[in-house]
Amino acid sequence: MKQNHFFDLNWPVEELNLAGLVYSKTKDYSVAKSYFLQAIKKSNTDENLISLAQSYSNYANFNRKIKQYSAAFEYMAKSDSLCKELGVDFGILINRINRAELYYDLNDFEKAAMELKSVKADLSKFSSPKIEKEFYKLSYRINDAIGNENLANSMYRKYVEKEKAFFGDLPRSILAEWELATENEKSIKVKASYSLQKEKQSKEKYILILGASFLFLALTLFFFIRNRKHLLEREKINQEKQKIAFDLELKSKQLISESLKNLTIQNTKEELLIQLEEIIQDIPKLHHIKFDLLKRRLKHQKSSSILNEFETRFTGVYEQYYEKLKNLAPELSPNDLRICALMRLNISTKEIALLTNRTAGTVDNTRSSIRKKLKLEDDTNLQEYLLNI
């Protein structure tokens, strides 16, 4: 993509931020910076303070990544100020984690630890496995750097648990394999030394024990090399899985962005219908029938095309999602499946009601029906359950 072509694109702020994150991951920093700055500019133009707070946060973390630390602190502060003004606690939480990582990059581990202390106090307010994983990962790195070995080990174990829950069971690191090999070598040397002291009087036995020790060492090295090869293969597979997960996340965010755009269209139609109703009251009743027919057509047609397009896009991103749901609960209706898909994208009950041309109460009743068909326990969160399918 040519950078000068970028400024001709009239993209929503969410997609500009998403493009910046993608190019940042591919280390195309100049293009990523252009997208982030355009997202900030568009948020200011639209006077969308929530989007502006998110764009500031993304740009701050980008500057941390390219080691522009002063700019990173500046934009984090701007994002924090807006989040506090708007009451967006989740944005403040993300900024604290990013700021802790920034202090870690600067080797200011005490300040990093203080930021994480504030994060821990608010972490339970939000159900976000990804944020929890990042918290424990950064915690063990910071405590390890400070020298809090016990706490670092504890944080590392929690991080591994969260990592497994987020990506599945991960292979051991190469460092862990080297530690295992080192321990085996130490064990061999101790046993060999002990045997030599005990069997000095018998040269034949000494040679036998020494030979056995070398054989054991050779076998240990052989299995270590073989295990390391398997580890690298598993690591490659894991990287491919992570790439697939990243691609899926990208498509999912684009789908959410499109759904929110359609919600805006729906809101506009609702406002037009209200205005049309007011206009009808001022014209002769002779013409009311024609306008009533027009209103019914608008109400009937306003959701169908959007929902059909949504389902086409959703099944393109999550190919087997409906099939998995039907296997779990064959009695789920097409409408139930559609509601599950919208919930899978974290769309609220109010927004689902608007998209499907139903009341919020009807959507709540449908959610209760879906719980019963899926045979969920009372303490099982439906939203989290659908996210993990």
N, C-alpha and C positions, 0 to 999 in steps of 0.2 A: 504494500500500500504506500503510495506517495504521501508524504506528510502534508503537502499543500492541498491535496484533495480532501483531507480530513475536515477542514474548516467549512467545506460546502455541505457537510452532512448535518441534517436537522434531526439529530437523535435525541431521545429522552435522556435526562440526567443519569438514570440508572444504567443505561447501556453505555454511556460515555465512561462512567466509573468502572463498569465491568470490563470495557475494552482496555482501560488503563491498567487494571489488575492483570489482565491476560498478557499484555505486552511487557509488563514489569516482570512477570514470571519467565518470559522468554528472553529477558535481559535486553530488550530493545528499548532502552531507557528514554531516548529522545522522543520517540513516538508515544510512549506511556505518559511522559510529562505533558505532552500536548493534549492528550485526552483528559487528564486530570484538571489541567488549567481551564479547558473548555467546559468541563462539568461545573467548576466553580463559577465561571462566567455566566453560564446558562442558569444556574441556581439563583445567582444574584439578579439576573434579568427577570426571571419568573417570580422573584421574591418568595421562593420556596425555602424557608429556613431549615426545615428538617433535611432536605436534600443538600443544602449548603453545609450543615453540620457534618453529614456523612462524607461529603466531598472534601472538606477540610481534613477530616480524620484520615481518609485514604491517601491524600496528598502528603500529609505529615509522615505516615508510615513509609511512603515511597521515598521521601527525603532521608528517613533513617536508613533505608536500604542502600541508598547511594552515598551514605556518609555525609550528608548535608545536615548536620545535627542542629545548627541554630535554626534553620528553616523548619526542621521537624518539631522542635519545641514550640516555635511560633504558631504553627498551624494546629498543633494539638491544643494549645491554649485557646485559640479561636473556636475550635470545635467544642471544647469543654464549656466555654462561655455560652454558646448557643444551646447546648444540651441542657445546661442548668436553667436557662431561661425558658426552654420549652418543656422541661420536666422529663427529658428522655434519659432515664437512668441507665438503660442498656448501652447507650452511646458513651456515657461517662465510664462505664465498666470497661468497654473495649479500649478507650483512650488510656485508662490506667494500665492495662496489660501492655499496650504498645509503648507507653512511657517507661514501664519497668524494663522492657527489652531494650529501649534506647539507653537507659542508665547502665544496663548490663554491657552494651556495646562500648560504653565509655569507661568501663571498669569501675563505675561508682556503685559497688554492690550493696552498700548500706541503703542508699536511696532506692535502689531497685527493690530491695526487700521491704522497705516501707510502703512502696506502691502496691506490692503484692499483698501486704497485710490489709490494706483497704479493699483490695479485690476480694480477698477471702471473706470479709465481713458481709459483702453483698452478693457473693456467688450463689448462695442458696435461693435468692429471689428469682433466679432465671433458670429455666430448664434448657440448657444448651450444652450437650456433650462435647461439642467442638471447643467451646470456651473453657470448659473444665479441663480438657486435655491440654490446651495451651497453658493454662494456669499451672498445672502440676509439672509440665515439662520445664517451664521457666523457673519454677520454684526449686526443682532439684539442681538445675544448672547454677542458680544464684547461691544456694546453700553450699553446694560443692565448692564454688569459688571462694566463699567466705571461710570455709573450713568446718561448717556444721555437718560433719560426716553422717551422723545418725539421722538427722532430719533430711539430709539430701537423699539417703538411701530410702527413707520412708516415702518421700515425695516421688522418687523414681519408681517405686513399686506401684504407687497410685497412678502415675503417668502411664505405666505399661498396661495396667488394667483398663484405663480409659482408651488407650491406643488400640487395644484388642477389641474393645467394644465398638470403636469407631471404624476400624479398617479390617477387623478380623484378627486371628492369631498370627502375629508377626514372627519371623525367624530370629534366632539370636544374632547379635551383632558380631562382626569379626573380632572386635575387642574382647567380647566374652569368650570366643573360641581361643584367642591367644592366652587369656587368663587361665582357661581350663588346661591348655597345653603346659603352661608354666607350672601349675600345681602338680600335674602328672610328673613332670621332670623333677621337681623337688622331691616328690614321693619316691621316685626311682633312686635318686642320689642318696637319700637317707637310708633306704633299704640296702643299697649296695654297700655303703660305708659300714653299716651294722654287720652285714654278712662278712665283709673282709676282716673286721676285728674278731669275729667269732671263729673264723675258719682259717686263721693264719697257719696253723699246724698242718693243714692238709692242702697241699698245692692243687691237687686234683679237684677238690671240692671248691676251692677258691675260683679255679678256672670255670667250673660249671656254673657257679653263682654269677660270676662276672658275665659269662656268655648269656645266661638267662636274663640278666639285667639289660644287656645291649639288645637282646631280642625283644624284650618288653618295650624298650625305648623305640626300637624300629617300628614295632606294631603300633605304638602310640602315635608316632609321627605319621605312619601310613593312614591310620584312621582319622587323624587330624586333617591331613591333606584331602582325604576323600570327603570328610564332613564339610571342609571349607568350600570344596567344589559344589557340594549340594547347597550350601548356604548362599553362594553367589548366584546359583540358578534360582533359588527361592527368592532372593533379593530382586533379581531381574523380573520375575513373575509379579512380585509385589509392586515394583515400579510401574509395570504395565497396568496393574489393577488401579494404582493411584492415578495414572493418566486417564484411564477410563472413568474413574470417579470424578476427576476434574472436568473432563468433557461433559459428563452428565450434569455436574453442578452448573457449568456454563449454560447448557441448554435449558436447565431448569430455571435459572435466573432470567433467561430470555423469555421463557414461557410465562413466568410470573409478571415480568415487565409488560408483556403483551396483554395479559389478563387485567392488570391494573389500568392499562390504557383503555381497554374496553369498558371497565367500570366507570371511567371518566365520561366516556360516550354515553353510557347508560344514565349517569347522573344528569347529563345535559338533556337527554330525552325526557327524563322525569320532570325537569324544570320546564321544558317546552310544553309538556302535557298539562302541567299546572297552569301555565300562562294561557294555554288554549282553553282550558275550562273557564278561566275568568273572562276571556273574550266572548265565549259562547253565551254567558249570562247576559251580555249586553246587546245581543242580536235578537231579532224576532224569533219566536218559538217555531215558526214555519221551517226554519233552516236547521233546527236542532238535530233532526233525524240524520241529516247528511253528516254533520259534524260528529255525532255519536258513532256512526259507522267508521268514520276516519279514526276516531280515538281507539275503537276496538281493534281496528287493523294495526295501528301502531303498537298497542299493548300486546297483541298476539305475535307480531313479527319482530318485536324489538330484541327478544332474547334468543330466538331459534337460530339465526345465522351466527351469532356470536358463540353460542354453545357448540354448534356443529364445528365451527372453526377451532374452538378450544379443544374439543375431543380429538380432532385430527392431529393437532399439534401435540397433545398430551400423549397419545398412543405412539406418536413418532419418537418421543423422548423415552417414555417408559413402556416399552413394547409389550411386556408380559404382565403388567401390573393388574389389569382387569382379569386376566386369566388366573393369576394367583389368588385374587379375591374370590373369584367364583369357585375355585377349588376349596377354599376355606369355608365359604358359605354359599352354596349353589342357589339359595333362595333370594339372594340379593337382586333387586330389580335394576333396570337400566338407570333409573333416577338415583337409586342408592349408590351405584357405581360412580355416577357423575359427582355426587356430593363427596364421596371418598376421594376422588381425584382432586377436587378443589381444596379439601382439607389437607391432602398430601402436600399442597403448595403453600400451606400456612395462610390461606385466605380466610378472613373472619366470617362469623355467622351472618353479620349484617351485609357484608359484601357478597356472600353466597346468595342471600335472599334477593339482592338486587340483580345479580347476574341471572338467576333462575326464575325471576318474576314471581317470587313467593314471599310470604311474610317470614320474619325472623322466628316466630313461634312455630311455623310449619317446618322450617329447617331444623329447629331443636327437636321436634317430634321425629323427624327423619333420622337424626343422629341417634336418638334413643332406640329407634327400630333397628338401626345398623348394629348397635352394641348387642342387642338381643340376638340378632342373626349370627353375629360373630362369636356369641357365647362368652363375652368378656366378663371378668370379675369386676366388682364394684370399684376396687382400688386401681384398676387398670385404666390409664389415660388413653382415650380413643385416638387423639391426635398423635401421640408418640407411637402407638401401635401401628397406625397407618404409615408413619414415616419409616418404620423398621421393616416393612414388608418388601 
